[in-house]
Amino acid sequence: MNREEYEAKMKQGMEDIVTDVSQFVADSVMLNAKIREMPINPSNADGAEFIKKSEIPAYGRDTDEIGRELIEYVFDNALLCQHPRFFSFVPGAVSPHSLVGAILADVYNFHGGGWSEAPGACAIEEKLIQWMGGLAGYDTEKCGGIFMSGGSMANMSAMIAARDTKLGEKDFPIGTVYLSDQAHSSVRKGIRMIGFRNDQQVLVPTDDNFRMRTDLLEKAIEEDIAAGKKPFAVVASMGTTNTGSIDDLYKIGMIAQKYNLWFHVDGAFGGSMLLTKNYKSFIKGIELSDSLSWDTHKWLMQVYSCSSLIVKDKQTLINSFAEHPEYLDDLYDQDHVDPWNLGPEMTRPHRAIKLWCTIQAMGTEMLSYVVDYSVNNAFIALDELLRHPNWDIISKPSCGTINFRYAPSSLTKEEIDDLNGQISKEINDTGYAYIVTTKLKGKRVLRICAINANTTADDVRSTIIKLDEIAQRLTNNI
Ligand SMILES: Cc1ncc(COP(=O)(O)O)c(C=O)c1O
């Protein structure tokens, strides 16, 4: 290999690829227009096999061929999670504005660590964080935060701020943190990742609506204090993954104040409820929190990865994360706090640009509409389920989410669990809708999370009708 060959390759890259990629990007931006007619399942089951058998070439290959292979074996070989009838995980639509913002940010590839590299982009991030903090009832002058890869990173970083604010180093071994048995696994993982043992996490039981039992929270705190432990944080869920339940933020906030605990709200899923107009009472007490995780790549139509951690007092993040190495001395910006001093990452993309594009193009009123519209989808699912016999409602609609199962009285508990697993498999195999099961109070249940902005009432109703047909057929064969 020599320099000439290198330069020829890069030149070809710029000229040929740009044309092909522009067409591909234009097609992708238009995906939403035809997505409803597309199957959700991968069309090419051999994709992973093909890639496993591929070689890492010593000499570069033709870019057309690489592109064709990628489309066939990679892009057409993945679940279409942004499909309006993909009801699993915490799904979400992708707004074309977010896509454009993401592409622009990648094309320019700014270093997202410091203000001196890309001041406009940093100002976007700061402004959005202030807006989000304001929605949570934080003082916009004092709050701060950072965009992160996902809720997992945001939750872990919040726990670092909590630990450093509320515990002296000598108390790390006796610190305890409280979360409900429905809290997301990333919270538990994050607490472990920052060095706490499992026995320093107290899983507080939930009530019939899958919300943290605040009486048991307070009891656990009292018992731990009496045992010489040092409670330092409580994590509430604003939208649990299983059921979309929102903990009683007000009561938990008051308990946090009483015992001087850091109050973190995991709003990775339900943070977008801050935009609700119709369901405001559900999030009363959010203003009492010290920090909030909010994934806009879930409910607010953002391309991955677009999560955020917002804290009531920016200084707490600076205390935990700021470092001043000599090789950054010349880039130090006296007027601003650089993002690399607010979180764990140094080199990072400017994730906030895509959300900025979306909000500028759509406006907050439309985003509020989208949130309230999709909360209602779970009530539509409930209405349709109640029209058909044998469907048990296991969790009430919350944050656009509902859990239910087909449970004819003639079947045993084991048969019902198996039947619902089979219903999930069959609906998924059709490619029409995608619904996986979860376990609630020992029961295997079907879960619909319908927060994709493009999901219509018809998508929800037609899916339930198909589930019912499958359920009846399978039951007749038992
Ligand atoms: C409530 C909740 N918290 C945290 C997370 C983790 O977020 P991420 O997958 O973006 O890391 C999720 C993911 O679904 C979630 O639902």
The ligand as an SDF file (V2000), in Angstrom:
LIG
                    3D

 16 16  0  0  0  0  0  0  0  0999 V2000
  -37.6930    3.0120   33.0760 C   0  0  0  0  0  0  0  0  0  0  0  0
  -36.4100    2.8040   32.3120 C   0  0  0  0  0  0  0  0  0  0  0  0
  -35.2570    3.2250   32.8510 N   0  0  0  0  0  0  0  0  0  0  0  0
  -34.0770    3.0710   32.2220 C   0  0  0  0  0  0  0  0  0  0  0  0
  -34.0120    2.4580   30.9960 C   0  0  0  0  0  0  0  0  0  0  0  0
  -32.6930    2.2760   30.3290 C   0  0  0  0  0  0  0  0  0  0  0  0
  -32.6020    3.1550   29.2580 O   0  0  0  0  0  0  0  0  0  0  0  0
  -31.6000    2.8820   28.0480 P   0  0  0  0  0  0  0  0  0  0  0  0
  -32.0510    1.5960   27.4350 O   0  0  0  0  0  0  0  0  0  0  0  0
  -31.7680    4.0740   27.1860 O   0  0  0  0  0  0  0  0  0  0  0  0
  -30.2260    2.7580   28.6240 O   0  0  0  0  0  0  0  0  0  0  0  0
  -35.2010    1.9990   30.4010 C   0  0  0  0  0  0  0  0  0  0  0  0
  -35.1770    1.3220   29.0900 C   0  0  0  0  0  0  0  0  0  0  0  0
  -36.1610    0.8770   28.5790 O   0  0  0  0  0  0  0  0  0  0  0  0
  -36.4240    2.1820   31.0750 C   0  0  0  0  0  0  0  0  0  0  0  0
  -37.5810    1.7610   30.5560 O   0  0  0  0  0  0  0  0  0  0  0  0
  1  2  1  0
  2  3  1  0
  2 15  2  0
  3  4  2  0
  4  5  1  0
  5  6  1  0
  5 12  2  0
  6  7  1  0
  7  8  1  0
  8  9  2  0
  8 10  1  0
  8 11  1  0
 12 13  1  0
 12 15  1  0
 13 14  2  0
 15 16  1  0
M  END
$$$$
